[in-house]
Amino acid sequence: MNTQKVLVLACVAAIAVAGAVLTRPTSPDRISGDKRGTAVFPDLLKKANEVASISVRDKTGTFTVVNTGKAFVEKDSRYPVKDDLYRDLVGAAATLTFEEAKTEDAKRYADVGLAEPAKDKKDNEAGREVTLFDKSGKKLAQFFAGSRESNVGGARGGQYVRLPGEKRVWLVRGAADVPAPHTAWFEINLINLNKAALAKVELSGGGLEDLKFQSANKDADLKLMTPVPEGRKENSTNVLRVSFMVDPISFANVRKPKGEVKPDARKMVIMSRDGLKITITNVGELKDGWVRIAAEATGDKAKKAAADLKLKIDGFEFKLIDRYAEVLRWKLKENFTEENKKKS
């Protein structure tokens, strides 16, 4: 049995032990039918280690995580995901038990977060369809995960779920927490270069001005070094936003390289005081926010940091969070300077 399987099994076992204490009936008169206390997916507990992938469909699309046997990765990009989220979701699904039958009225699904995952639905209305597959593509479990319910299930709590092909909503004991948004599966903070570590930043290319920013010492903020137009002064608030590009470097999406890097692509070069050089290069249209990130050491002190970062970034393209991506598009006059109003 490989490491990934051992970890999944251990997680499921731990949840099952807790569930054995918490699934005792507390109000028999409230249950409809004879399902109360029975497993939602009877075979999943013993087949937990056969789960080879998890697919999550919500109003933003479908996201699939794959167990390669050596790592848990997003299917399309092959970017690593957080191991514990995969294991926890398998374990939670395997130990869900029926508590009470609820509505069959589709108009009320949104009230418990089980509406069809459509783009026009609010976050608290749309359900998340979770499907667990084995390596042959066979479905081991499938359900819509809805709102949590704290008044059932003891410490684990409860949840509203709906099974494919059924109109009935069920309140179950236990809860399958589905990471949302999809980027919650990733460790999105690649590196932190705080004020003490950041030495200088340069922006160039993309048909925009070349801009330079520098920090005088480890206690100083970045300052605009490019000469400002007459009658204007540095916009210190927006210059500070440049620092946020690397404190930390965060992303909103990731993919395999497929974009076009234009010869004069917009580029940001960041230097740390220890000699770590990070280059962020625009891919495709600048407004879309996709970039490639490269790291290199210009001194011995930065060799480990560069090597660690390369493991996270090499072979991938990242979509920057909007508030960071827009900084690449900012101009000297409009964004990094402001009118210098002199007192009369």
N, C-alpha and C positions, 0 to 999 in steps of 0.2 A: 504494500500500500504506500503510495507516494505521500509527500509532505502535505500537499494541498488537500488530499482526501482525509488525512488524519485530522487536520485542522477543522474541516467541515464537520466531520463526525463528532469531534469534541464539542464544537459549538452546539450542534443539535442535541447531543446528550445532556449538556448543561441546561438547555431550555426545557428539555423533556422532564428532567428532574423537578424543576420549578413548577412545570405544568401539572405534574402528578399531584402536587399539594393544592394547586389553585383551581382545578377543574371540578371539584366536588360540587354537586348541585346545592344552591342556596335558596332557590325559590321555585320549586318544581311546578307550581301552579301557573307559571308564566310561559312555559315552553309549549310550542305547538308541535305536534307530532312526536316521534320517538327518537329524534336525533340528538337531543340534549346530552352533552358530555362525550359524544363520539367525535372522532377525528374528521376534519373536513377532507383531508387527503390521507386515507388510511394506509396506503402503501408507501407514502413518501418518506416516512421516518426510517424505514429500512433501506430505502433507495437513495438516501440523501447524498451518498458518495457517487452516485451515478449521474448527478446533475452536472452537465457539461456546459450549459449556457443558461443565462437568464435574459429574457427580453422584456422590456418595459415600454408600453405604448401609452403616451399621454397626449395632451392637446398640442404639444410641440413636435411630436413625431415619435419614432421608435428608436430605442437605444438598447444595444445588446452587449452583454458582458460574457466573455468566454473564459473557461478554465482550461488553460493549455497544459496543465499538469505541472508546470513550473511557475506559472504566474497567472494572475487574473488580469485580462486586458479587454479594452473596448474592441469590438469585432472589426470595425472598418479601419481604424487608425492603428490598432495594436498598441495603443498607449496604455500603460499600467493603470489599474484602478486600485482603490483601497481594499485590501484583502478582507478586512473585517466586515465591510458592508455586504460583500458577497456571501460570506459565511452566515452573517446574522439574518439575511433575508431567507436563505435556504432553511436555516434552523427555525425561524419564526413560522414560515409556511408549513413546515413539517409538523408543527405542534399546535396549530390552530384547532380549536374544538367548537362545535356548534353550541350556542347558548339559547337563542330565541329567534323564531321566525318573525319577520317584519313585513313591511308593505310589498305588494306586487304592482303598485301603481307607478308607472315609469315617470309620471309627472313629479313624483316626490323623491326621485333618485338624487336630485341635486341637493336636497335638504341634508343628505348624509354623505355628500361627496362622491356619489356614484353615477353622475350623469355621464353619457357617452363622451369620451375624450375629444371634444371638438374645439377648434381654435377659438370659437366665440364664447366659450364657457369661462366663467371666473375660476380662479385657482381653487377656491374652496368648494366649487360645485363639481368639477370634473373628476372622474375616477381615474385610476391608473391600472391598466391591464397588465398583469404580471404572468409570464409564462415561463415555466422551467422545463428544459429539454434535456434528454440524454444525448450521448455522442452520435446516435443514429438519427437524431432529429425528432424522436418520439416525445410527445408531451407527457411529462410526469405530473404536472399540476398547472392549473390555469384559473385565475380569478381576477376580479376587479377589486382593488383595495380602496376603501373609502375613509370616512372620518373616524377618528379615535373616539372611544367611549370610556371614560374613567370610572363609571359606576358599575363596572362588571370586570371580573378577571383579576381582582386583587392587585398585587404590585405590578403585574404585567399589563393590566388594563385589558380593554376589549376594542373591537373594531367592527365596522359595518363592511360586509363584503357581498359580492354578487358573483354567481358562477355562470359561465357562458351557457347560453341556451336556456337559462332559467329567468323568470321574471322576479322571483322571490328575492328579497333582500334578507340577509342573515346578520344577526349580531353574534359575533364569535368571541370566545375568550382567547387572549393573546392578540398580538398586533404585528403585522408585517409592515415595518417602516420602509417605504420606498424612497430612496434619495431623490430629491428634487431641488433645483433643476438637474438635468442630466450631468452637468459639470460637477455636481456634488459628489459624484463617484471618484473624481480626480483630486489629487493634491495640487491645487491650482497655483499655489505660491511657489514659484521656481527658485527664487533667491531674494534675500533682503540685503540691500546696500543702504544702510541708514546714513544720516548726515555725517557721522564720524568717519565712515568708510568711503564716501563718495568724493572724488577729486574733481572730475570735470566731465562735461557732456558736450558733444558736437552733433549738430543736425546738418545734413547736406542732401542734395539731389532732389528729384521729384519736381523740378521746375520751380522750386521755392528758394528762398535765400539760405545761404550758409549761416548758421548761428552757432555761437560758442558761449558756454556757461562754465563758470569755474568757482570752486570753493577755496578761499584763502587758507583755511586750516580746518582741522577736524571739528571745531566748534562753530564754524561759519556756514551760513546758508549759501546756496548757489547764487551767483551774480551773473547778469548778462554782460558778456565781454564784447559783444558786437556793438559798434557805434550806433547810437540811437538817432533817429531823424531829428532835425531841428525843431524845437518847440515841444518835444516829448521827453518823457522820462521812463525808466524801467517800471513795468507793472510787476511789482514784487510778488503779488498773489499768484499770477500766472507763471512766473518763473519758478516759484515753489512747486507748481504742478509738475514741472520736469523731474523733480526729485521723486515724486510719487510713481514715476514710471518704473523705478527700480527698488522701491521700498513698500511692498515687494513687487517683483515682476509677476503679474497674475494674468491668467487667460480665461476666455469665455468658451473656447472650443479648440479642438485639436484635430489634425488630419495628417495623412501621409502627404508628402510633397506632391503638389499637382499644379500649383499656381505658376504664373510667369514672373520671373524677376527681370524687370526692364533694365537696360544698360545704365540708365540714370535714375534708378529707383531711390525713393526717399530712404535715408539711412540715419540711424542714431547710434553713435559710438559712445559708450560709457566707460570711464576709467575709474578704478578704485585706487586708494592710496597704497594698497598692497601689490598693485600690478595686475589686477584682474581686468581684462578687456572684454566687454560685452558689446556685440554688434547686432542691432535689430534692423532688419532689412525688409521693406515693404514688398509684398507679393501681390500681383494683380492690381486692382484698382485701389488707390489709397483710401478712399472712403469706406471700403469694406473691412479694413482693420486686420487683414491677414499678414503675418510676418514670419520670417525665419530668424532664428536667434542662434548666434555663434558665440563661443567662449574660448578665450585663450589666455595663457599666462605670459606676461611680459617680465616676470621676475619669479624667483624661486618661492617666495612666500605665497604666491597665488596658484601654484601648481595643483594643489589638492582641490581648492575651490573650483578651478577650471575643469578638472577631471570629473568631479562630482556633478557639476552642472551639465557637462557634455552628455552624461548618461541620461539626463532628463530631456535634452533638447535635440540632440543629433538625430536626423531622420524624420523630423516632424515639422509641421507648420502650425502656428498658433494664431487664433483670433483673439486680439487684445480686447479687454473690457472697454466699452465705449468711451468712458471718461479718460482712459489712457490713450486709446487710438487717436482721439481727436487732437492730442498734443502734437502728433506727427504732422498734422495738417496746418498747424498754427503758423501765422506770419508775424514778421517783426513788428510792423507798425500797428496792425489791427489787434494783435493778441499779446505780444510781449512788451509793448510800450503803451503809455497812456498820455493824455494831454498834460503838459506841465503848466498848471495854473498858478501863476505867481500872484502873491498878495499885493494889492494896490496900496 
